[in-house]
Amino acid sequence: MLEHGKNFTEALGSIRKGNETVEYSCGMPSLIAGRNLEVSTGVKCEEHKYPQGVCVSIVPFNFPFMVPLWTLPIAIACGNCYILKPSEKVPITMAKFFELIQQAGFPPGVIQCLNGCVDVVNLLIDSPEVRNVTFVGSSKVLNF
């Protein structure tokens, strides 16, 4: 709230929207089980879902809590690792969030925070280990 200029009600709304995805992700074991389908008489299809590996979130300054929580809980629940690159304009929100992550007992390396500017973003998106990137920002930023 103090860091990104939202009033108290807007800040609470942002937290609530993030928490909705956390709650949804708690049901992920039954959602990702896969399926066996009979698509035609005698023709069966199997659906399998596997972790992708390393996922990255490049977070905007105006929703530093809500936007990462749209993808982080789902990625982790599906067995992926997650690197979060907060906006350099508002790093305090995610610094506090990562204190809570440590207190919650997440294994080291499963969720990581990497601060920086455009060079860090380019390093992440160019890395062959990174399988997925989520980004919210302006078209100006996309022209890097």
C-alpha positions as CSV (number, residue, x, y, z in Angstrom):
1,M,0.0,0.0,0.0
2,L,2.7,2.5,1.0
3,E,5.0,1.4,-1.7
4,H,2.9,1.5,-4.8
5,G,0.4,4.3,-4.0
6,K,-2.8,2.3,-3.6
7,N,-5.4,3.3,-1.0
8,F,-6.1,0.7,1.7
9,T,-9.2,-0.7,0.0
10,E,-7.4,-1.2,-3.3
11,A,-4.4,-2.8,-1.6
12,L,-6.7,-5.3,0.3
13,G,-8.5,-6.1,-3.0
14,S,-5.1,-6.9,-4.6
15,I,-4.3,-9.3,-1.8
16,R,-7.8,-10.9,-2.0
17,K,-7.4,-11.5,-5.8
18,G,-4.0,-13.1,-5.2
19,N,-5.4,-15.3,-2.4
20,E,-8.1,-16.5,-4.8
21,T,-5.5,-18.2,-6.9
22,V,-3.7,-19.6,-3.9
23,E,-7.0,-21.2,-2.8
24,Y,-7.6,-22.6,-6.4
25,S,-4.1,-24.0,-6.4
26,C,-4.8,-26.0,-3.3
27,G,-7.0,-28.2,-5.5
28,M,-4.3,-28.7,-8.1
29,P,-3.6,-32.4,-7.4
30,S,-7.1,-33.3,-8.6
31,L,-7.0,-30.8,-11.4
32,I,-3.8,-32.0,-13.0
33,A,-4.3,-35.8,-12.7
34,G,-4.9,-36.2,-16.4
35,R,-7.7,-38.1,-18.1
36,N,-8.5,-41.2,-20.1
37,L,-11.0,-40.4,-22.8
38,E,-12.9,-42.6,-25.2
39,V,-13.2,-40.1,-28.1
40,S,-14.8,-42.6,-30.5
41,T,-15.8,-46.3,-30.3
42,G,-12.6,-48.2,-29.6
43,V,-10.5,-45.0,-29.8
44,K,-9.0,-43.8,-26.5
45,C,-6.8,-40.8,-25.7
46,E,-4.8,-40.3,-22.6
47,E,-4.0,-36.9,-21.3
48,H,-0.9,-36.5,-19.2
49,K,0.3,-33.3,-17.5
50,Y,4.0,-32.8,-16.5
51,P,6.0,-30.1,-14.8
52,Q,7.7,-27.7,-17.2
53,G,10.7,-26.8,-15.0
54,V,11.7,-23.2,-14.4
55,C,9.0,-20.6,-14.7
56,V,9.7,-16.8,-14.5
57,S,7.4,-13.9,-13.6
58,I,8.3,-10.4,-14.5
59,V,6.2,-8.3,-12.2
60,P,4.7,-4.8,-12.8
61,F,5.1,-1.9,-10.4
62,N,1.4,-1.3,-10.1
63,F,0.3,-4.8,-8.9
64,P,3.4,-6.1,-7.2
65,F,1.5,-8.7,-5.1
66,M,-1.6,-9.7,-7.2
67,V,0.1,-10.4,-10.5
68,P,2.7,-12.8,-9.3
69,L,0.1,-14.7,-7.3
70,W,-1.9,-15.2,-10.5
71,T,0.8,-17.7,-11.6
72,L,3.1,-18.6,-8.8
73,P,0.8,-20.9,-6.8
74,I,-0.3,-22.8,-9.9
75,A,3.3,-23.2,-11.1
76,I,4.4,-24.5,-7.8
77,A,1.4,-26.8,-7.3
78,C,2.2,-28.3,-10.7
79,G,5.8,-29.2,-9.6
80,N,7.7,-26.3,-11.2
81,C,10.3,-24.0,-9.8
82,Y,9.6,-20.3,-9.9
83,I,11.8,-17.2,-10.3
84,L,10.1,-13.9,-9.5
85,K,11.7,-10.6,-10.8
86,P,9.9,-7.8,-9.0
87,S,9.7,-4.3,-10.4
88,E,12.8,-2.3,-9.4
89,K,10.4,0.6,-8.5
90,V,8.6,-1.4,-5.8
91,P,10.8,-4.1,-4.3
92,I,9.5,-4.0,-0.7
93,T,6.3,-5.9,-1.3
94,M,8.1,-9.0,-2.7
95,A,10.8,-8.7,-0.1
96,K,8.2,-9.1,2.6
97,F,6.5,-11.8,0.6
98,F,9.7,-13.8,0.4
99,E,10.2,-13.5,4.2
100,L,6.8,-15.2,4.5
101,I,7.8,-17.9,1.9
102,Q,10.8,-18.8,4.0
103,Q,8.7,-18.9,7.2
104,A,6.2,-21.2,5.4
105,G,9.1,-23.7,4.9
106,F,9.4,-23.8,1.1
107,P,12.5,-25.8,0.2
108,P,15.4,-23.6,-0.9
109,G,15.4,-22.9,-4.6
110,V,11.8,-23.7,-5.3
111,I,10.8,-20.0,-5.3
112,Q,13.4,-17.4,-5.8
113,C,13.5,-13.6,-6.1
114,L,15.9,-11.9,-8.4
115,N,16.0,-8.1,-8.3
116,G,17.3,-6.0,-11.1
117,C,16.4,-4.1,-14.3
118,V,16.3,-4.9,-18.0
119,D,19.6,-6.8,-17.9
120,V,18.2,-9.3,-15.4
121,V,15.0,-9.6,-17.5
122,N,17.1,-10.3,-20.6
123,L,19.2,-12.9,-18.7
124,L,16.1,-14.7,-17.6
125,I,14.2,-14.8,-20.9
126,D,17.4,-15.8,-22.8
127,S,18.2,-18.6,-20.3
128,P,17.7,-22.1,-21.9
129,E,16.6,-23.4,-18.4
130,V,13.6,-21.1,-18.4
131,R,10.6,-22.8,-19.9
132,N,7.8,-20.3,-19.2
133,V,7.7,-16.5,-18.7
134,T,4.8,-14.5,-17.5
135,F,4.9,-10.7,-18.0
136,V,2.6,-7.8,-17.4
137,G,3.8,-4.4,-18.7
138,S,3.7,-1.9,-21.4
139,S,4.4,-2.3,-25.1
140,K,7.4,0.0,-24.7
141,V,9.0,-2.7,-22.5
142,L,8.4,-5.4,-25.1
143,N,10.8,-3.6,-27.5
144,F,13.9,-4.6,-25.6
